[in-house]
Amino acid sequence: MFNSLGTVLDPKKSKAKYPEARVIVLDDNFNTFQHVANCLLTIIPSISEQRAWDLTIKVDKTGSAEVWRGNLEQAELYHEQLISKGLTMAPIEKT
């Protein structure tokens, strides 16, 4: 008699996660600190005012800052919204 146990799945494949991405703001010579911080506060969910300012300062001092990381679809939305506000953005980085 044949005993069927079903299909065994590779745990690495069965737990394939959704694509993730990084949203990165770049430094430029025309956006003010206030504008960058306000854009982050308006567009990035759950960001505190202090975090928005910290990221804005990091953009100025280092040339760029990751402002959000997560689901690719959300990353694309935030990326587009930040571009529409005039921020200089790196291409979305998939992780």
C-alpha positions as CSV (number, residue, x, y, z in Angstrom):
1,M,0.0,0.0,0.0
2,F,1.3,3.5,-0.9
3,N,1.5,6.1,1.9
4,S,1.4,9.7,0.6
5,L,2.9,12.2,3.0
6,G,2.4,15.2,0.7
7,T,5.0,17.5,-0.8
8,V,7.9,18.6,1.3
9,L,8.7,22.3,0.6
10,D,12.1,23.9,0.9
11,P,11.7,26.3,3.9
12,K,13.8,28.9,2.2
13,K,11.5,29.0,-0.8
14,S,8.3,28.7,1.1
15,K,9.2,31.8,3.1
16,A,10.2,33.9,0.1
17,K,9.5,37.5,1.3
18,Y,8.2,40.4,-0.7
19,P,10.8,42.5,-2.4
20,E,12.1,45.3,-0.2
21,A,13.7,48.6,-1.1
22,R,15.5,51.6,0.3
23,V,14.4,55.2,-0.3
24,I,17.4,57.5,-0.3
25,V,17.5,61.4,-0.4
26,L,20.5,63.0,-2.0
27,D,22.0,66.4,-1.1
28,D,21.5,69.2,-3.6
29,N,22.2,73.0,-3.7
30,F,18.6,74.2,-3.9
31,N,16.4,72.5,-1.3
32,T,16.4,74.1,2.1
33,F,16.7,72.2,5.4
34,Q,13.2,73.2,6.3
35,H,11.8,72.0,3.0
36,V,13.5,68.6,3.2
37,A,12.5,68.0,6.8
38,N,8.9,69.1,6.0
39,C,8.7,66.7,3.0
40,L,9.9,63.8,5.2
41,L,7.4,64.7,7.9
42,T,4.6,64.9,5.3
43,I,5.4,61.8,3.3
44,I,7.2,59.2,5.4
45,P,4.7,57.6,7.8
46,S,5.4,57.6,11.5
47,I,8.5,59.7,11.3
48,S,9.1,62.0,14.2
49,E,10.1,65.7,13.8
50,Q,13.5,64.9,15.4
51,R,14.1,62.0,13.0
52,A,13.2,64.1,10.0
53,W,15.7,66.7,11.1
54,D,18.4,64.1,11.9
55,L,18.0,62.7,8.4
56,T,18.1,66.1,6.8
57,I,21.3,66.9,8.6
58,K,22.8,63.6,7.5
59,V,21.9,64.4,3.8
60,D,23.7,67.7,4.1
61,K,26.8,66.3,5.9
62,T,27.3,63.0,4.0
63,G,25.5,63.6,0.7
64,S,22.7,61.1,1.2
65,A,20.5,59.4,3.8
66,E,18.2,56.4,3.7
67,V,14.8,57.8,4.8
68,W,12.7,54.7,4.5
69,R,13.2,50.9,4.0
70,G,10.5,48.4,3.4
71,N,8.0,47.0,0.9
72,L,9.0,47.8,-2.7
73,E,5.5,49.2,-3.6
74,Q,5.5,51.6,-0.7
75,A,9.1,52.6,-1.5
76,E,8.1,53.4,-5.0
77,L,5.2,55.6,-3.7
78,Y,7.3,57.5,-1.2
79,H,10.1,57.9,-3.8
80,E,7.6,59.4,-6.3
81,Q,6.1,61.7,-3.7
82,L,9.4,63.0,-2.6
83,I,10.4,63.6,-6.2
84,S,7.2,65.5,-6.8
85,K,8.1,67.8,-3.9
86,G,11.4,68.6,-5.6
87,L,13.8,66.5,-3.6
88,T,16.8,65.0,-5.3
89,M,16.5,61.2,-5.0
90,A,18.8,58.3,-5.6
91,P,17.2,55.5,-7.7
92,I,15.3,53.0,-5.5
93,E,17.7,50.4,-4.1
94,K,16.2,46.9,-3.9
95,T,17.4,44.9,-0.9
